[in-house]
Amino acid sequence: TPTLCGVIPAASSNAAALGLAARTMASHLSDGAPFWGEAGISFNPVSKQPVSFEGMLWRGDVASGATHYRAHMAFMAAADLAAAARAREQLEGLIRSTGFREFYDANSGAGVGAGATAGFTWPALVLDMIED
């Protein structure tokens, strides 16, 4: 199964020189591509199957601040500023609706994992995304 971590190297300058970055971004992170859920960017391809939040949350349709940040970095490296802004705005929306949570359901946007009472730090990466 591809993961979002595999997309980051594909957006590097070396991959761009080979034409790989644009193809990888188009096939994995464009609208309707496997990693874009209705509410967030998932670490794994979105399957729209029910997520078991009792297990490892990196599996299934789960988005996190770190995942959005990685996608944002890939979009910036590929000079796709519109998609980078969309990833940032999407994370901002998740924070506004659910707070600083460890994870979010990529389809519903519901906050899951740690952070229900005290918050969680990964979503704060959105501050660096705003700076970009």
All heavy atoms as an XYZ file, in Angstrom:
954
protein
N       0.844     -1.178      0.000
C       0.000      0.000      0.000
C       0.884      1.234      0.000
O       1.778      1.349      0.835
C      -0.904      0.012      1.238
O      -1.735     -1.137      1.203
C      -1.745      1.270      1.288
N       0.647      2.176     -0.891
C       1.408      3.423     -0.828
C       1.015      4.214      0.410
O      -0.105      4.087      0.912
C       0.982      4.155     -2.101
C      -0.348      3.584     -2.448
C      -0.341      2.167     -1.957
N       1.943      5.004      0.927
C       1.647      5.903      2.039
C       2.057      7.304      1.630
O       2.822      7.491      0.679
C       2.405      5.508      3.315
O       3.801      5.686      3.093
C       2.097      4.077      3.727
N       1.568      8.280      2.364
C       1.911      9.655      2.033
C       3.405      9.899      2.144
O       3.948     10.729      1.425
C       1.139     10.616      2.927
C       1.189     12.065      2.459
C       0.459     12.227      1.136
C       0.629     12.986      3.487
N       4.102      9.170      3.019
C       5.560      9.343      3.137
C       6.279      9.022      1.828
O       7.357      9.535      1.586
C       6.104      8.496      4.276
S       5.723      9.192      5.878
N       5.698      8.198      1.000
C       6.292      7.906     -0.298
C       6.100      9.017     -1.305
O       6.815      9.102     -2.304
N       5.142      9.894     -1.064
C       4.879     11.002     -1.972
C       5.907     12.107     -1.798
O       6.285     12.770     -2.753
C       3.445     11.542     -1.753
C       3.191     12.789     -2.575
C       2.424     10.459     -2.106
N       6.412     12.296     -0.581
C       7.343     13.386     -0.312
C       8.605     13.289     -1.167
O       8.973     14.246     -1.836
C       7.702     13.453      1.190
C       6.437     13.604      2.045
C       8.697     14.559      1.481
C       5.561     14.769      1.717
N       9.305     12.131     -1.207
C      10.486     12.053     -2.065
C      10.148     12.253     -3.538
O      10.953     12.773     -4.306
C      11.027     10.640     -1.827
C      10.486     10.234     -0.515
C       9.159     10.918     -0.399
N       8.949     11.878     -3.925
C       8.556     12.032     -5.326
C       8.396     13.495     -5.708
O       8.391     13.827     -6.894
C       7.263     11.279     -5.594
N       8.259     14.374     -4.729
C       8.120     15.799     -5.010
C       9.443     16.549     -4.873
O       9.478     17.766     -4.940
C       7.086     16.408     -4.071
N      10.539     15.815     -4.711
C      11.846     16.459     -4.561
C      12.293     17.083     -5.878
O      11.746     16.811     -6.943
C      12.890     15.439     -4.105
O      13.180     14.544     -5.170
N      13.333     17.901     -5.809
C      13.819     18.557     -7.022
C      14.357     17.549     -8.030
O      14.209     17.728     -9.235
C      14.890     19.595     -6.675
O      15.953     18.986     -5.973
N      14.991     16.467     -7.558
C      15.485     15.440     -8.485
C      14.340     14.758     -9.208
O      14.410     14.500    -10.410
C      16.317     14.393     -7.745
C      17.643     14.941     -7.281
O      18.139     15.921     -7.821
N      18.208     14.336     -6.262
N      13.279     14.457     -8.471
C      12.120     13.825     -9.091
C      11.455     14.788    -10.074
O      10.977     14.377    -11.130
C      11.127     13.374     -8.034
N      11.452     16.075     -9.732
C      10.850     17.064    -10.633
C      11.605     17.103    -11.953
O      10.994     17.207    -13.026
C      10.846     18.430     -9.978
N      12.932     17.002    -11.880
C      13.735     17.022    -13.102
C      13.409     15.844    -14.003
O      13.507     15.943    -15.229
C      15.221     17.025    -12.747
N      12.998     14.742    -13.415
C      12.655     13.554    -14.196
C      11.181     13.534    -14.610
O      10.736     12.606    -15.277
C      12.960     12.287    -13.387
C      14.415     12.079    -12.999
C      14.542     10.894    -12.046
C      15.257     11.852    -14.245
N      10.423     14.532    -14.196
C       9.002     14.571    -14.506
C       8.165     13.692    -13.589
O       6.964     13.549    -13.772
N       8.810     13.105    -12.595
C       8.109     12.196    -11.691
C       7.226     12.939    -10.701
O       6.141     12.475    -10.359
C       9.130     11.347    -10.933
C       8.617     10.318     -9.943
C       7.785      9.265    -10.659
C       9.784      9.655     -9.224
N       7.653     14.115    -10.257
C       6.907     14.849     -9.234
C       5.487     15.155     -9.699
O       4.525     14.878     -8.995
C       7.633     16.132     -8.859
N       5.341     15.712    -10.874
C       4.011     16.091    -11.371
C       3.113     14.876    -11.513
O       1.942     14.913    -11.136
C       4.135     16.827    -12.698
N       3.651     13.790    -12.052
C       2.837     12.570    -12.218
C       2.424     11.996    -10.870
O       1.281     11.577    -10.677
C       3.608     11.519    -13.020
C       3.766     11.859    -14.487
C       4.220     10.654    -15.313
N       5.328      9.908    -14.754
C       6.616     10.129    -15.013
N       6.956     11.109    -15.827
N       7.554      9.378    -14.479
N       3.358     11.965     -9.916
C       3.049     11.416     -8.595
C       2.025     12.273     -7.881
O       1.066     11.760     -7.307
C       4.325     11.300     -7.751
O       5.242     10.449     -8.430
C       4.035     10.738     -6.374
N       2.210     13.580     -7.915
C       1.266     14.473     -7.256
C      -0.119     14.343     -7.892
O      -1.123     14.293     -7.199
C       1.754     15.918     -7.341
C       3.088     16.151     -6.668
S       3.127     15.775     -4.913
C       2.249     17.175     -4.298
N      -0.176     14.279     -9.197
C      -1.468     14.166     -9.885
C      -2.175     12.861     -9.538
O      -3.385     12.832     -9.340
C      -1.270     14.284    -11.390
N      -1.418     11.777     -9.461
C      -2.055     10.485     -9.211
C      -2.362     10.232     -7.747
O      -3.232      9.434     -7.430
C      -1.190      9.351     -9.760
O       0.025      9.269     -9.053
N      -1.682     10.924     -6.828
C      -1.865     10.638     -5.403
C      -2.499     11.772     -4.600
O      -3.139     11.512     -3.588
C      -0.527     10.270     -4.759
C      -0.036      8.926     -5.162
N       0.512      8.682     -6.403
C      -0.039      7.752     -4.518
C       0.833      7.407     -6.488
N       0.506      6.821     -5.357
N      -2.318     13.030     -5.004
C      -2.789     14.134     -4.173
C      -3.661     15.160     -4.889
O      -3.950     16.207     -4.335
C      -1.602     14.850     -3.527
C      -1.021     14.131     -2.322
C       0.269     14.799     -1.870
C      -2.012     14.121     -1.167
N      -4.101     14.884     -6.082
C      -5.019     15.810     -6.739
C      -6.435     15.566     -6.228
O      -6.688     14.610     -5.490
C      -4.961     15.628     -8.258
O      -5.382     14.316     -8.594
N      -7.380     16.429     -6.595
C      -8.771     16.231     -6.189
C      -9.237     14.852     -6.603
O      -9.043     14.428     -7.734
C      -9.679     17.281     -6.833
C      -9.578     18.622     -6.140
O      -9.250     18.649     -4.947
O      -9.845     19.636     -6.803
N      -9.833     14.134     -5.687
C     -10.349     12.801     -5.971
C      -9.300     11.704     -5.933
O      -9.614     10.541     -6.135
N      -8.031     12.060     -5.677
C      -6.963     11.065     -5.621
C      -7.027     10.301     -4.295
O      -7.724     10.702     -3.375
C      -5.605     11.747     -5.793
N      -6.306      9.202     -4.195
C      -6.459      8.285     -3.059
C      -6.238      8.851     -1.670
O      -6.783      8.325     -0.709
C      -5.420      7.198     -3.341
C      -5.155      7.262     -4.795
C      -5.368      8.682     -5.195
N      -5.453      9.915     -1.497
C      -5.141     10.396     -0.158
C      -6.054     11.525      0.334
O      -5.997     11.898      1.488
C      -3.682     10.855     -0.072
C      -2.715      9.712     -0.186
C      -2.125      9.394     -1.391
C      -2.409      8.932      0.914
C      -1.240      8.339     -1.503
C      -1.517      7.869      0.816
C      -0.941      7.573     -0.395
N      -6.880     12.089     -0.544
C      -7.764     13.180     -0.136
C      -9.082     12.615      0.330
O      -9.871     12.082     -0.453
C      -8.054     14.130     -1.302
C      -6.981     15.134     -1.592
C      -6.105     15.101     -2.625
C      -6.705     16.335     -0.878
N      -5.285     16.197     -2.591
C      -5.631     16.968     -1.530
C      -7.252     16.920      0.257
C      -5.099     18.177     -1.083
C      -6.717     18.118      0.701
C      -5.651     18.733      0.028
N      -9.375     12.740      1.614
C     -10.693     12.403      2.138
C     -11.583     13.625      2.031
O     -11.147     14.705      1.624
N     -12.822     13.479      2.393
C     -13.741     14.612      2.337
C     -13.359     15.713      3.315
O     -13.641     16.881      3.086
C     -15.164     14.135      2.605
C     -15.687     13.221      1.509
C     -17.037     12.617      1.843
O     -17.805     13.249      2.595
O     -17.322     11.519      1.345
N     -12.694     15.355      4.419
C     -12.349     16.337      5.442
C     -10.856     16.492      5.668
O     -10.438     17.399      6.378
C     -13.017     15.963      6.765
N     -10.019     15.623      5.109
C      -8.601     15.724      5.398
C      -7.753     14.831      4.509
O      -8.257     14.013      3.760
N      -6.450     15.031      4.613
C      -5.481     14.240      3.858
C      -5.061     13.070      4.735
O      -4.587     13.249      5.848
C      -4.252     15.085      3.477
C      -4.682     16.281      2.631
C      -3.232     14.236      2.731
C      -3.593     17.305      2.423
N      -5.226     11.869      4.223
C      -4.964     10.647      4.983
C      -3.549     10.153      4.735
O      -2.992     10.318      3.644
C      -5.974      9.580      4.554
O      -5.779      8.391      5.259
N      -2.961      9.526      5.739
C      -1.627      8.941      5.604
C      -1.645      7.766      4.630
O      -0.714      7.541      3.879
C      -1.130      8.475      6.976
C       0.277      7.942      6.966
C       1.351      8.808      6.908
C       0.526      6.579      7.026
C       2.654      8.325      6.899
C       1.817      6.096      7.018
C       2.888      6.965      6.957
N      -2.729      6.998      4.649
C      -2.938      5.872      3.737
C      -4.049      6.223      2.764
O      -4.844      7.121      3.031
C      -3.353      4.618      4.530
C      -2.215      4.082      5.356
O      -1.231      3.613      4.824
N      -2.340      4.178      6.667
N      -4.154      5.536      1.644
C      -5.259      5.818      0.728
C      -6.609      5.677      1.434
O      -6.815      4.765      2.223
C      -5.096      4.749     -0.355
C      -3.651      4.388     -0.306
C      -3.256      4.508      1.137
N      -7.500      6.613      1.159
C      -8.810      6.630      1.794
C      -9.664      5.508      1.210
O      -9.776      5.359      0.000
C      -9.496      7.992      1.587
C     -10.915      7.983      2.120
C      -8.677      9.083      2.262
N     -10.246      4.706      2.091
C     -11.065      3.585      1.638
C     -12.542      3.792      1.927
O     -13.386      3.080      1.420
C     -10.613      2.299      2.330
O     -10.875      2.388      3.722
N     -12.866      4.777      2.762
C     -14.239      5.046      3.201
C     -14.841      3.870      3.953
O     -16.042      3.716      4.030
C     -15.114      5.493      2.040
C     -14.603      6.784      1.428
C     -15.613      7.465      0.570
C     -14.985      8.760      0.065
N     -15.881      9.594     -0.630
N     -13.986      3.030      4.520
C     -14.426      1.957      5.410
C     -14.446      2.504      6.829
O     -13.675      3.403      7.155
C     -13.477      0.756      5.325
C     -13.423      0.111      3.963
C     -14.764     -0.485      3.579
O     -15.420     -1.148      4.360
N     -15.189     -0.219      2.352
N     -15.285      1.965      7.695
C     -15.276      2.431      9.090
C     -13.882      2.281      9.700
O     -13.194      1.291      9.477
C     -16.279      1.494      9.777
C     -17.147      0.978      8.680
C     -16.266      0.917      7.458
N     -13.470      3.300     10.439
C     -12.154      3.303     11.067
C     -12.281      2.805     12.500
O     -13.136      3.258     13.248
C     -11.558      4.724     11.063
C     -10.207      4.750     11.754
C     -11.436      5.241      9.643
N     -11.431      1.862     12.878
C     -11.388      1.397     14.262
C     -10.408      2.272     15.016
O      -9.196      2.174     14.840
C     -10.935     -0.065     14.337
O     -10.681     -0.410     15.681
N     -10.934      3.163     15.840
C     -10.071      4.080     16.561
C      -9.452      3.455     17.798
O      -8.760      4.101     18.559
C     -10.843      5.347     16.918
C     -11.258      6.103     15.689
C     -12.587      6.318     15.409
C     -10.311      6.562     14.799
C     -12.970      7.003     14.272
C     -10.675      7.246     13.652
C     -12.008      7.468     13.390
N      -9.689      2.163     18.005
C      -9.048      1.461     19.106
C      -7.692      0.906     18.691
O      -6.879      0.553     19.514
C      -9.950      0.325     19.592
C     -11.253      0.830     20.186
C     -12.207     -0.292     20.522
O     -11.799     -1.468     20.442
O     -13.350      0.008     20.859
N      -7.444      0.814     17.400
C      -6.193      0.265     16.886
C      -5.211      1.372     16.548
O      -5.327      2.505     16.998
N      -4.254      1.048     15.734
C      -3.248      2.022     15.332
C      -3.881      3.038     14.389
O      -4.368      2.691     13.315
C      -2.089      1.300     14.649
C      -0.960      2.194     14.298
S       0.416      1.191     13.681
C       1.501      2.480     13.146
N      -3.875      4.290     14.776
C      -4.605      5.295     14.026
C      -3.928      5.724     12.727
O      -4.522      6.454     11.947
C      -4.872      6.509     14.913
C      -5.857      6.239     16.046
C      -6.020      7.474     16.911
C      -7.207      5.804     15.520
N      -2.705      5.308     12.490
C      -2.090      5.630     11.200
C      -2.685      4.776     10.087
O      -2.458      5.020      8.917
C      -0.577      5.413     11.254
C       0.120      6.514     11.969
C       0.579      6.491     13.250
C       0.424      7.801     11.465
N       1.143      7.686     13.568
C       1.076      8.517     12.491
C       0.220      8.430     10.244
C       1.511      9.821     12.326
C       0.660      9.730     10.087
C       1.297     10.409     11.122
N      -3.419      3.756     10.445
C      -4.044      2.893      9.450
C      -5.474      3.359      9.222
O      -6.162      3.793     10.134
C      -4.064      1.435      9.934
C      -2.678      0.900     10.204
C      -1.924      0.722      8.895
N      -0.586      0.253      9.128
C       0.484      0.747      8.523
N       0.391      1.734      7.677
N       1.678      0.248      8.765
N      -5.926      3.282      8.011
C      -7.297      3.677      7.725
C      -7.407      5.136      7.321
O      -6.425      5.805      7.030
N      -8.617      5.612      7.305
C      -8.925      6.946      6.792
C      -8.694      8.018      7.850
O      -9.616      8.680      8.307
C     -10.382      6.988      6.334
C     -10.681      5.921      5.289
O      -9.731      5.372      4.702
O     -11.861      5.639      5.064
N      -7.438      8.190      8.256
C      -7.133      9.101      9.347
C      -6.151     10.176      8.878
O      -5.163      9.893      8.217
C      -6.541      8.324     10.549
C      -6.188      9.267     11.676
C      -7.539      7.282     11.024
N      -6.471     11.408      9.219
C      -5.616     12.547      8.901
C      -5.004     13.074     10.182
O      -5.581     12.929     11.254
C      -6.443     13.645      8.234
N      -3.844     13.688     10.084
C      -3.215     14.313     11.249
C      -2.562     15.611     10.814
O      -2.382     15.872      9.621
C      -2.160     13.388     11.863
O      -1.005     13.361     11.058
N      -2.194     16.412     11.796
C      -1.459     17.630     11.482
C      -0.168     17.330     10.750
O       0.221     18.033      9.814
N       0.513     16.263     11.154
C       1.770     15.887     10.499
C       1.537     15.473      9.052
O       2.323     15.809      8.160
C       2.447     14.760     11.276
N       0.449     14.770      8.801
C       0.128     14.346      7.434
C      -0.152     15.561      6.554
O       0.342     15.657      5.433
C      -1.081     13.392      7.444
O      -0.753     12.252      8.233
C      -1.446     12.943      6.049
N      -0.957     16.491      7.062
C      -1.236     17.707      6.294
C       0.044     18.497      6.049
O       0.236     19.058      4.972
C      -2.259     18.580      7.027
C      -3.664     18.239      6.700
N      -4.335     17.218      7.313
C      -4.515     18.756      5.796
C      -5.549     17.141      6.815
N      -5.684     18.059      5.895
N       0.918     18.541      7.034
C       2.174     19.261      6.884
C       3.041     18.625      5.795
O       3.611     19.320      4.958
C       2.910     19.299      8.225
C       4.163     20.131      8.187
C       4.080     21.513      8.163
C       5.418     19.537      8.177
C       5.235     22.295      8.130
C       6.563     20.306      8.148
C       6.459     21.689      8.126
O       7.597     22.456      8.091
N       3.136     17.306      5.807
C       3.914     16.611      4.768
C       3.344     16.875      3.380
O       4.082     17.095      2.422
C       3.954     15.114      5.047
C       4.813     14.743      6.220
C       4.814     13.240      6.416
N       5.527     12.881      7.618
C       5.018     12.165      8.597
N       3.782     11.724      8.535
N       5.748     11.889      9.654
N       2.043     16.830      3.265
C       1.413     17.108      1.966
C       1.700     18.550      1.555
O       2.027     18.818      0.394
C      -0.079     16.851      2.040
N       1.601     19.460      2.499
C       1.892     20.871      2.221
C       3.320     21.033      1.699
O       3.561     21.756      0.725
C       1.687     21.681      3.492
C       2.072     23.119      3.376
N       1.261     24.059      2.801
C       3.195     23.771      3.762
C       1.864     25.239      2.831
N       3.036     25.082      3.415
N       4.282     20.353      2.328
C       5.675     20.418      1.878
C       5.810     19.892      0.451
O       6.525     20.462     -0.371
C       6.584     19.620      2.814
C       6.749     20.249      4.167
S       7.970     19.442      5.272
C       8.025     17.760      4.747
N       5.120     18.795      0.148
C       5.188     18.245     -1.203
C       4.589     19.222     -2.214
O       5.146     19.423     -3.292
C       4.452     16.904     -1.261
N       3.464     19.837     -1.872
C       2.852     20.814     -2.776
C       3.766     22.014     -2.989
O       3.892     22.519     -4.108
C       1.509     21.296     -2.227
C       0.425     20.263     -2.266
C      -0.367     20.042     -1.157
C       0.182     19.513     -3.409
C      -1.385     19.103     -1.180
C      -0.825     18.570     -3.444
C      -1.614     18.368     -2.330
N       4.410     22.480     -1.917
C       5.321     23.615     -2.053
C       6.510     23.245     -2.935
O       6.918     24.030     -3.788
C       5.789     24.081     -0.670
C       4.693     24.692      0.186
S       3.920     26.169     -0.505
C       5.243     27.355     -0.272
N       7.058     22.042     -2.749
C       8.188     21.601     -3.572
C       7.785     21.471     -5.034
O       8.594     21.712     -5.930
C       8.730     20.269     -3.062
N       6.535     21.114     -5.275
C       6.043     20.980     -6.649
C       5.507     22.297     -7.188
O       4.976     22.338     -8.306
C       4.955     19.911     -6.699
N       5.623     23.367     -6.409
C       5.140     24.701     -6.781
C       3.644     24.717     -7.078
O       3.171     25.488     -7.902
C       5.936     25.260     -7.955
N       2.894     23.882     -6.383
C       1.441     23.866     -6.514
C       0.878     24.645     -5.323
O       0.452     24.079     -4.323
C       0.915     22.430     -6.530
C      -0.566     22.349     -6.860
O      -1.258     23.384     -6.747
O      -1.028     21.253     -7.216
N       0.907     25.963     -5.443
C       0.540     26.828     -4.326
C      -0.936     26.728     -3.978
O      -1.312     26.858     -2.808
C       0.924     28.270     -4.639
C       2.419     28.499     -4.915
C       2.697     29.970     -5.157
C       3.274     27.952     -3.793
N      -1.786     26.484     -4.955
C      -3.222     26.348     -4.683
C      -3.490     25.118     -3.823
O      -4.264     25.170     -2.864
C      -4.012     26.275     -5.986
N      -2.847     24.003     -4.150
C      -3.033     22.782     -3.361
C      -2.417     22.941     -1.974
O      -2.975     22.460     -0.986
C      -2.435     21.578     -4.079
N      -1.276     23.629     -1.883
C      -0.658     23.874     -0.578
C      -1.598     24.690      0.300
O      -1.780     24.390      1.488
C       0.686     24.589     -0.745
N      -2.220     25.705     -0.283
C      -3.175     26.524      0.471
C      -4.385     25.697      0.876
O      -4.892     25.826      1.995
C      -3.607     27.725     -0.356
N      -4.847     24.827     -0.005
C      -6.000     23.979      0.318
C      -5.680     23.065      1.510
O      -6.499     22.910      2.413
C      -6.407     23.146     -0.884
C      -7.582     22.247     -0.602
C      -8.029     21.499     -1.847
N      -9.074     20.560     -1.491
C      -9.192     19.358     -2.009
N      -8.354     18.946     -2.938
N     -10.157     18.556     -1.633
N      -4.487     22.468      1.522
C      -4.096     21.598      2.629
C      -4.052     22.384      3.934
O      -4.523     21.917      4.973
C      -2.736     20.946      2.352
N      -3.501     23.595      3.884
C      -3.439     24.436      5.081
C      -4.844     24.812      5.548
O      -5.178     24.693      6.729
C      -2.634     25.701      4.803
C      -2.615     26.655      5.985
C      -1.933     27.974      5.668
N      -2.360     28.608      4.445
C      -3.494     29.317      4.295
N      -4.324     29.441      5.306
N      -3.788     29.876      3.148
N      -5.683     25.257      4.624
C      -7.042     25.661      4.976
C      -7.843     24.484      5.521
O      -8.658     24.643      6.442
C      -7.734     26.281      3.775
C      -7.131     27.628      3.398
C      -7.506     28.086      1.999
O      -8.291     27.380      1.312
O      -7.009     29.148      1.584
N      -7.606     23.312      4.965
C      -8.310     22.127      5.436
C      -7.915     21.825      6.890
O      -8.776     21.562      7.724
C      -7.990     20.948      4.527
C      -8.917     19.780      4.682
C      -8.647     18.739      3.606
O      -7.488     18.392      3.343
N      -9.694     18.239      2.997
N      -6.627     21.881      7.198
C      -6.184     21.642      8.570
C      -6.724     22.724      9.501
O      -7.174     22.424     10.612
C      -4.655     21.570      8.646
C      -4.071     21.331     10.043
C      -4.625     20.060     10.676
C      -2.547     21.267      9.965
N      -6.720     23.975      9.056
C      -7.295     25.041      9.872
C      -8.757     24.753     10.185
O      -9.215     24.959     11.310
C      -7.183     26.384      9.155
C      -5.798     26.962      9.120
C      -5.745     28.258      8.315
O      -6.784     28.724      7.795
O      -4.646     28.809      8.200
N      -9.499     24.272      9.206
C     -10.902     23.940      9.409
C     -11.095     22.816     10.414
O     -12.011     22.864     11.245
N     -10.238     21.794     10.342
C     -10.314     20.697     11.305
C     -10.045     21.201     12.723
O     -10.731     20.816     13.666
C      -9.319     19.592     10.936
C      -9.645     18.807      9.668
C      -8.450     17.951      9.249
C     -10.882     17.953      9.869
N      -9.072     22.084     12.861
C      -8.748     22.647     14.172
C      -9.920     23.471     14.694
O     -10.309     23.356     15.854
C      -7.461     23.495     14.106
C      -6.249     22.601     13.809
C      -7.255     24.271     15.409
C      -4.997     23.371     13.427
N     -10.493     24.296     13.823
C     -11.622     25.127     14.254
C     -12.818     24.290     14.708
O     -13.492     24.626     15.672
C     -12.059     26.042     13.113
C     -11.213     27.264     12.986
C     -11.850     28.301     12.059
N     -10.854     29.262     11.681
C     -10.126     29.212     10.582
N     -10.308     28.247      9.713
N      -9.226     30.129     10.328
N     -13.085     23.201     13.991
C     -14.287     22.425     14.300
C     -14.092     21.429     15.441
O     -15.031     21.141     16.172
C     -14.794     21.691     13.060
O     -13.869     20.707     12.649
N     -12.872     20.895     15.607
C     -12.666     19.812     16.568
C     -11.561     20.104     17.584
O     -11.395     19.373     18.540
C     -12.348     18.500     15.812
O     -13.264     18.345     14.740
C     -12.464     17.302     16.711
N     -10.775     21.130     17.355
C      -9.675     21.452     18.261
C      -8.371     20.805     17.825
O      -8.285     20.176     16.775
N      -7.352     20.989     18.635
C      -6.023     20.446     18.357
C      -5.998     18.980     18.780
O      -5.654     18.651     19.907
C      -4.953     21.247     19.092
C      -4.693     22.594     18.491
C      -5.466     23.687     18.848
C      -3.692     22.768     17.556
C      -5.231     24.932     18.291
C      -3.453     24.007     16.989
C      -4.236     25.094     17.368
N      -6.363     18.112     17.866
C      -6.457     16.684     18.154
C      -5.289     15.936     17.519
O      -4.665     16.399     16.563
C      -7.775     16.124     17.609
C      -9.016     16.718     18.261
C      -9.089     16.423     19.744
N      -9.150     15.005     20.041
C     -10.269     14.316     20.159
N     -11.435     14.901     20.042
N     -10.217     13.028     20.419
N      -5.018     14.753     18.034
C      -3.938     13.918     17.507
C      -4.238     13.495     16.069
O      -3.361     13.508     15.209
C      -3.761     12.679     18.385
C      -2.623     11.791     17.952
C      -2.453     10.596     18.875
O      -3.351     10.325     19.711
O      -1.418      9.924     18.755
N      -5.462     13.089     15.820
C      -5.897     12.632     14.501
C      -7.298     13.163     14.223
O      -8.019     13.580     15.137
C      -5.944     11.100     14.442
C      -4.611     10.440     14.637
C      -4.281      9.878     15.858
C      -3.685     10.372     13.611
C      -3.065      9.265     16.058
C      -2.461      9.763     13.796
C      -2.143      9.205     15.023
N      -7.690     13.096     12.950
C      -9.034     13.443     12.512
C      -9.490     12.371     11.535
O      -8.687     11.847     10.764
C      -9.048     14.796     11.791
C      -8.458     15.928     12.603
C      -7.106     16.235     12.525
C      -9.263     16.682     13.453
C      -6.557     17.268     13.269
C      -8.712     17.724     14.204
C      -7.365     18.005     14.102
O      -6.827     19.029     14.840
N     -10.773     12.075     11.542
C     -11.313     11.171     10.533
C     -11.256     11.912      9.198
O     -11.779     13.026      9.079
C     -12.757     10.793     10.894
C     -13.350      9.801      9.929
O     -13.498     10.143      8.731
O     -13.686      8.688     10.364
N     -10.606     11.336      8.201
C     -10.406     12.013      6.919
C     -11.706     12.225      6.153
O     -11.739     13.026      5.222
C      -9.419     11.232      6.059
N     -12.754     11.516      6.516
C     -14.032     11.696      5.836
C     -14.982     12.605      6.605
O     -15.582     13.505      6.030
C     -14.694     10.338      5.575
C     -13.904      9.544      4.562
O     -13.567     10.035      3.494
N     -13.569      8.315      4.902
N     -15.118     12.397      7.916
C     -16.078     13.185      8.695
C     -15.456     14.411      9.351
O     -16.162     15.350      9.692
C     -16.712     12.315      9.776
O     -15.768     12.054     10.817
N     -14.139     14.400      9.564
C     -13.474     15.490     10.260
C     -13.520     15.367     11.768
O     -12.988     16.227     12.467
N     -14.138     14.319     12.281
C     -14.223     14.134     13.734
C     -12.834     13.989     14.337
O     -11.977     13.302     13.785
C     -15.057     12.895     14.064
N     -12.601     14.636     15.464
C     -11.328     14.512     16.151
C     -11.254     13.202     16.904
O     -12.225     12.782     17.535
N     -10.122     12.523     16.816
C      -9.934     11.247     17.496
C      -8.535     11.215     18.128
O      -7.709     12.067     17.862
C     -10.117     10.037     16.539
C     -11.538      9.976     16.030
C      -9.154     10.110     15.371
N      -8.289     10.205     18.932
C      -6.998     10.073     19.582
C      -6.842     11.085     20.702
O      -7.820     11.598     21.245
N      -5.617     11.398     21.038
C      -5.315     12.306     22.148
C      -5.740     13.726     21.819
O      -5.899     14.101     20.659
C      -3.816     12.261     22.446
N      -5.909     14.515     22.853
C      -6.177     15.932     22.681
C      -7.585     16.377     23.008
O      -7.884     17.560     22.912
N      -8.457     15.464     23.381
C      -9.845     15.841     23.649
C      -9.950     16.881     24.759
O     -10.782     17.784     24.683
C     -10.670     14.606     24.001
N      -9.103     16.798     25.772
C      -9.203     17.735     26.887
C      -8.076     18.762     26.914
O      -8.292     19.908     27.260
C      -9.207     16.989     28.234
O      -8.040     16.169     28.319
C     -10.441     16.118     28.361
N      -6.867     18.367     26.527
C      -5.723     19.272     26.657
C      -5.122     19.701     25.324
O      -4.191     20.490     25.291
C      -4.639     18.604     27.506
N      -5.610     19.178     24.218
C      -5.038     19.514     22.922
C      -3.882     18.596     22.561
O      -3.483     17.732     23.331
N      -3.356     18.776     21.354
C      -2.253     17.974     20.849
C      -1.418     18.871     19.948
O      -1.954     19.753     19.274
C      -2.789     16.764     20.071
C      -1.799     15.640     19.955
C      -1.632     14.729     20.986
C      -1.024     15.513     18.819
C      -0.705     13.698     20.883
C      -0.096     14.487     18.708
C       0.063     13.573     19.739
N      -0.120     18.675     19.872
C       0.744     19.660     19.213
C       0.883     19.521     17.700
O       1.187     20.500     17.039
C       2.151     19.629     19.830
O       2.683     18.310     19.727
C       2.101     20.057     21.278
N       0.685     18.350     17.112
C       0.899     18.221     15.664
C       0.117     19.235     14.840
O       0.666     19.804     13.895
C       0.544     16.820     15.181
C       1.585     15.789     15.456
C       2.841     15.981     15.972
C       1.463     14.400     15.231
N       3.490     14.782     16.088
C       2.669     13.787     15.634
C       0.454     13.600     14.725
C       2.877     12.424     15.539
C       0.674     12.245     14.637
C       1.868     11.671     15.038
N      -1.144     19.485     15.148
C      -1.865     20.447     14.314
C      -1.263     21.853     14.352
O      -1.522     22.647     13.454
C      -3.282     20.436     14.904
C      -3.403     19.093     15.540
C      -2.041     18.799     16.086
N      -0.441     22.161     15.363
C       0.188     23.477     15.422
C       1.151     23.693     14.261
O       1.564     24.823     14.000
C       0.896     23.668     16.752
N       1.486     22.636     13.518
C       2.316     22.789     12.322
C       1.644     23.711     11.300
O       2.302     24.241     10.415
C       2.588     21.422     11.676
C       3.526     20.513     12.457
C       3.476     19.088     11.897
C       4.948     21.039     12.423
N       0.340     23.914     11.439
C      -0.367     24.815     10.531
C       0.238     26.221     10.609
O       0.212     26.961      9.613
C      -1.890     24.837     10.822
C      -2.202     25.618     12.102
C      -2.660     25.415      9.652
N       0.830     26.599     11.728
C       1.465     27.907     11.842
C       2.633     28.051     10.879
O       2.828     29.093     10.278
C       1.921     28.151     13.287
C       0.810     28.170     14.320
C       1.401     28.232     15.727
C      -0.153     29.308     14.070
N       3.422     26.983     10.705
C       4.503     26.988      9.745
C       3.959     26.999      8.318
O       4.523     27.624      7.432
C       5.430     25.784      9.953
C       6.736     25.936      9.191
O       7.324     27.021      9.224
O       7.146     24.947      8.547
N       2.848     26.321      8.103
C       2.220     26.284      6.780
C       1.730     27.684      6.401
O       1.827     28.091      5.241
C       1.069     25.283      6.770
C       1.535     23.849      6.954
S       0.217     22.715      7.432
C      -0.760     22.600      5.958
N       1.209     28.443      7.374
C       0.748     29.805      7.104
C       1.927     30.669      6.713
O       1.847     31.493      5.799
C       0.013     30.380      8.341
C      -1.297     29.631      8.548
C      -0.231     31.869      8.197
C      -1.975     29.900      9.874
N       3.062     30.481      7.393
C       4.265     31.238      7.092
C       4.706     31.027      5.648
O       5.163     31.953      4.992
C       5.388     30.847      8.060
C       6.649     31.649      7.922
C       6.482     33.100      8.359
O       5.608     33.383      9.189
O       7.221     33.945      7.840
N       4.587     29.777      5.148
C       4.968     29.477      3.763
C       4.060     30.198      2.800
O       4.411     30.516      1.715
C       4.912     27.974      3.486
C       6.091     27.222      4.075
O       7.108     27.869      4.393
O       5.991     26.003      4.209
